Amino acid sequence: MKPRRVPPALFGVMLLCGGCALTPAPLKTDHGYPADWPPPIALSKGLTELNGLYVNQGVATTGDGNLVPIALADLVPRTLPRRGAGAEPDSGCEDCVVLRVLPPKGEFLSGPTLRFTLPVSSDPRVFDVPLSGNADATLYVLQNFAQSAIVGVGVGATNVTLTCAKDGSLVAQVRNASALLLLMVIPITIKDEYIWSRFERIGELSRRLATDAAPPTSQ
């Protein structure tokens, strides 16, 4: 029997995200995690430690070891706005982001969803971001691409994995991965870049059920 060729798109996903669906918490402090940052903690099954009010303006690492400004709102995919969902109550902070973990809906293989409420200047403000992987993984896809080349096809993806540091701040590992697939199948170049970013926590959320944040059903 002749072996079946893996479709290029599927192969690219396997290449760029291989193993990422099983990313455990806490994150390993490799790939340039700053030594003077508090260590990541282990998240509980419900990921409730992520719930909180965070400053939008944080800091991110660079390849040369420096820190540069970064906005938490820029790490939120804008593909799934929830225009009918009510934003979190006004916290009095004009440039803050609220993060709330919504529990799985109960469907087979469904996982938690991250609900981001962006600063008041954003429109729309509320975005639901499904997580990839098992219940303990906090990885989601920020963006991906595929582009034809002379000798094959280039594929790439930017993945974000969230966790909390020991001081309560939100930590994001941003992985930029790209590859060139020869004849759309054989990888001939693979590039991985990691960025760490951190955002201070400035408030807690109420303990109301996360499902209360869902939009009301139409009658």
RODO-2510 file (C-alpha; in nm, 4 decimals, decimal comma):
residues 219
     n   res          X          Y          Z
     1     m     0,0000     0,0000     0,0000
     2     k     0,1400     0,3393    -0,0916
     3     p     0,1743     0,5835     0,1993
     4     r    -0,0720     0,8713     0,1964
     5     r     0,0690     1,2193     0,1552
     6     v    -0,0045     1,4522     0,4437
     7     p    -0,1885     1,7631     0,3171
     8     p     0,0413     2,0699     0,3275
     9     a    -0,1895     2,2670     0,5535
    10     l    -0,2143     1,9829     0,8033
    11     f     0,1593     1,9220     0,7887
    12     g     0,2238     2,2879     0,8581
    13     v    -0,0002     2,2765     1,1633
    14     m     0,1781     1,9641     1,2876
    15     l     0,5152     2,1256     1,2259
    16     l     0,4433     2,4566     1,3905
    17     c     0,2257     2,3336     1,6725
    18     g     0,3559     1,9863     1,7317
    19     g     0,3149     1,9067     2,0997
    20     c     0,1732     2,2485     2,1817
    21     a    -0,1716     2,1100     2,2567
    22     l    -0,0168     1,9304     2,5532
    23     t     0,1593     2,2375     2,6928
    24     p     0,1457     2,1925     3,0725
    25     a     0,1301     2,4547     3,3421
    26     p     0,3436     2,5989     3,4854
    27     l     0,5400     2,7051     3,1821
    28     k     0,9064     2,6179     3,1791
    29     t     1,1223     2,9231     3,2317
    30     d     1,3403     2,8579     2,9292
    31     h     1,3716     3,0413     2,5976
    32     g     1,4914     3,3588     2,7658
    33     y     1,2558     3,3998     3,0623
    34     p     1,3967     3,6966     3,2592
    35     a     1,5789     3,5838     3,5716
    36     d     1,4472     3,8785     3,7756
    37     w     1,0796     3,8041     3,7021
    38     p     0,8819     3,6025     3,9579
    39     p     0,8456     3,2361     3,8542
    40     p     0,5249     3,1063     3,6913
    41     i     0,2845     2,9116     3,9108
    42     a     0,0921     2,5928     3,8430
    43     l    -0,2637     2,6695     3,7348
    44     s    -0,5617     2,4796     3,8679
    45     k    -0,7861     2,2747     3,6391
    46     g    -1,0356     2,5585     3,6053
    47     l    -0,7609     2,8132     3,5258
    48     t    -0,9309     3,0531     3,7682
    49     e    -0,5964     3,2075     3,8602
    50     l    -0,6075     3,3893     3,5258
    51     n    -0,9245     3,5788     3,6192
    52     g    -0,8360     3,9385     3,6905
    53     l    -0,7974     4,3010     3,5918
    54     y    -0,4628     4,3794     3,4288
    55     v    -0,2881     4,6904     3,3041
    56     n    -0,2926     4,7008     2,9252
    57     q     0,0623     4,8301     2,8971
    58     g     0,3257     4,5724     2,9893
    59     v     0,6797     4,4809     2,8956
    60     a     0,8230     4,2181     2,6609
    61     t     1,1652     4,0668     2,6103
    62     t     1,3744     4,1082     2,2970
    63     g     1,6391     3,8886     2,1416
    64     d     1,9196     4,0988     2,2906
    65     g     1,7841     4,0757     2,6448
    66     n     1,6227     4,4195     2,6640
    67     l     1,2636     4,5009     2,7592
    68     v     1,0244     4,6936     2,5330
    69     p     0,6644     4,8116     2,5807
    70     i     0,3818     4,5851     2,4664
    71     a     0,0031     4,6061     2,4923
    72     l    -0,1993     4,3134     2,6224
    73     a    -0,4757     4,4083     2,3784
    74     d    -0,2333     4,3350     2,0925
    75     l    -0,2136     3,9727     2,2080
    76     v    -0,5886     3,9233     2,1662
    77     p    -0,7072     3,7789     1,8317
    78     r    -0,9754     4,0089     1,6903
    79     t    -1,1499     3,7379     1,4889
    80     l    -1,4209     3,6470     1,7421
    81     p    -1,5840     3,9649     1,8784
    82     r    -1,8873     3,9149     2,1037
    83     r    -2,0934     4,2194     2,0195
    84     g    -2,3916     4,0884     2,2127
    85     a    -2,1920     4,0110     2,5258
    86     g    -2,1933     4,2599     2,8080
    87     a    -1,8580     4,4083     2,9010
    88     e    -1,7282     4,3693     3,2537
    89     p    -1,8430     4,6404     3,5005
    90     d    -1,6492     4,9652     3,4730
    91     s    -1,3398     4,9368     3,6897
    92     g    -1,2515     5,3035     3,6646
    93     c    -0,9378     5,2155     3,4687
    94     e    -0,9422     5,3454     3,1122
    95     d    -0,6448     5,1417     2,9881
    96     c    -0,6976     4,8027     3,1491
    97     v    -0,7936     4,4577     3,0246
    98     v    -1,0272     4,2210     3,2053
    99     l    -0,9637     3,8494     3,1604
   100     r    -1,2221     3,5909     3,2632
   101     v    -1,2119     3,2166     3,2010
   102     l    -1,5428     3,0725     3,0780
   103     p    -1,5923     2,7015     3,1557
   104     p    -1,6359     2,4391     2,8824
   105     k    -1,9815     2,4278     2,7269
   106     g    -2,0089     2,0556     2,7792
   107     e    -1,9602     1,9413     2,4225
   108     f    -1,7220     1,6552     2,3519
   109     l    -1,3592     1,7734     2,3624
   110     s    -1,4642     2,1306     2,4349
   111     g    -1,2310     2,3361     2,6517
   112     p    -1,2360     2,6626     2,8439
   113     t    -1,2638     2,9954     2,6633
   114     l    -1,0824     3,3160     2,7506
   115     r    -1,3048     3,6238     2,7514
   116     f    -1,1115     3,9490     2,7117
   117     t    -1,2740     4,2853     2,7779
   118     l    -1,0459     4,5452     2,6185
   119     p    -0,9962     4,9098     2,7200
   120     v    -1,2890     5,1474     2,6791
   121     s    -1,1323     5,2991     2,3670
   122     s    -1,1706     4,9671     2,1792
   123     d    -1,4722     4,8845     1,9658
   124     p    -1,5762     4,6084     1,9856
   125     r    -1,4463     4,5463     2,3372
   126     v    -1,5347     4,1843     2,4157
   127     f    -1,3601     3,8886     2,2497
   128     d    -1,3936     3,5173     2,3205
   129     v    -1,0781     3,3181     2,2497
   130     p    -1,0997     2,9362     2,2502
   131     l    -0,8040     2,7522     2,3964
   132     s    -0,6170     2,4782     2,2142
   133     g    -0,5324     2,1530     2,3857
   134     n    -0,6416     1,9921     2,7088
   135     a    -0,8091     2,1553     3,0072
   136     d    -0,4770     2,2523     3,1645
   137     a    -0,3327     2,4151     2,8506
   138     t    -0,3670     2,7890     2,7968
   139     l    -0,2448     2,8168     2,4395
   140     y    -0,4287     2,9949     2,1596
   141     v    -0,3423     3,0989     1,8054
   142     l    -0,2916     3,4710     1,7584
   143     q    -0,2392     3,4511     1,3815
   144     n    -0,1159     3,2160     1,1111
   145     f    -0,0301     3,2381     0,7429
   146     a     0,0669     3,0404     0,4351
   147     q     0,2459     3,1892     0,1360
   148     s     0,3562     3,0320    -0,1911
   149     a     0,7287     3,0318    -0,2691
   150     i     0,9323     2,9272    -0,5731
   151     v     1,0389     2,5949    -0,4210
   152     g     0,7386     2,5256    -0,2015
   153     v     0,5163     2,7007     0,0476
   154     g     0,5960     2,9061     0,3558
   155     v     0,3842     2,8567     0,6655
   156     g     0,3906     3,0359     0,9963
   157     a     0,1995     3,0868     1,3174
   158     t     0,2086     3,3013     1,6275
   159     n     0,0901     3,1191     1,9380
   160     v     0,0319     3,2679     2,2827
   161     t     0,0401     3,0711     2,6078
   162     l    -0,0811     3,2434     2,9255
   163     t    -0,0038     3,1777     3,2884
   164     c     0,0336     3,3696     3,6133
   165     a     0,3519     3,4587     3,7972
   166     k     0,3937     3,4128     4,1693
   167     d     0,3120     3,7810     4,2316
   168     g    -0,0202     3,7537     4,0450
   169     s     0,0907     3,9235     3,7250
   170     l    -0,0106     3,7800     3,3886
   171     v     0,2698     3,6210     3,1882
   172     a     0,2453     3,5432     2,8166
   173     q     0,4840     3,3312     2,6146
   174     v     0,4614     3,4340     2,2489
   175     r     0,6033     3,1839     2,0032
   176     n     0,6626     3,2857     1,6425
   177     a     0,7249     2,9784     1,4284
   178     s     0,7801     2,9627     1,0552
   179     a     0,8966     2,7046     0,8038
   180     l     0,9514     2,6536     0,4332
   181     l     0,8073     2,3298     0,2970
   182     l     0,9866     2,1946    -0,0094
   183     l     0,7338     2,0699    -0,2663
   184     m     0,4714     2,1607    -0,0044
   185     v     0,5695     1,8601     0,2093
   186     i     0,9377     1,8431     0,3138
   187     p     1,0487     2,1043     0,5718
   188     i     1,3821     2,2558     0,4683
   189     t     1,3986     2,5555     0,7055
   190     i     1,2385     2,5940     1,0470
   191     k     1,2583     2,9057     1,2614
   192     d     1,1396     2,9502     1,6196
   193     e     1,1372     3,2753     1,8157
   194     y     1,0119     3,3229     2,1710
   195     i     0,9033     3,6428     2,3415
   196     w     0,8032     3,6742     2,7061
   197     s     0,5668     3,9505     2,8176
   198     r     0,4295     4,0464     3,1592
   199     f     0,1337     4,2563     3,2730
   200     e     0,0681     4,3733     3,6287
   201     r    -0,2527     4,2644     3,8025
   202     i    -0,4383     4,5568     3,9567
   203     g    -0,7658     4,3966     4,0627
   204     e    -0,9644     4,0800     4,1192
   205     l    -1,2953     3,9796     3,9619
   206     s    -1,6145     3,9028     4,1450
   207     r    -1,6759     3,5385     4,2223
   208     r    -1,9981     3,5272     4,0220
   209     l    -2,0285     3,2369     3,7802
   210     a    -1,8453     3,2987     3,4566
   211     t    -2,1562     3,1885     3,2691
   212     d    -2,3246     3,5053     3,3951
   213     a    -2,1048     3,6936     3,1512
   214     a    -2,2551     3,5145     2,8539
   215     p    -2,5055     3,7056     2,6384
   216     p    -2,8719     3,6374     2,7153
   217     t    -3,0539     3,3953     2,4885
   218     s    -3,3167     3,5359     2,2601
   219     q    -3,6761     3,4585     2,3417
***
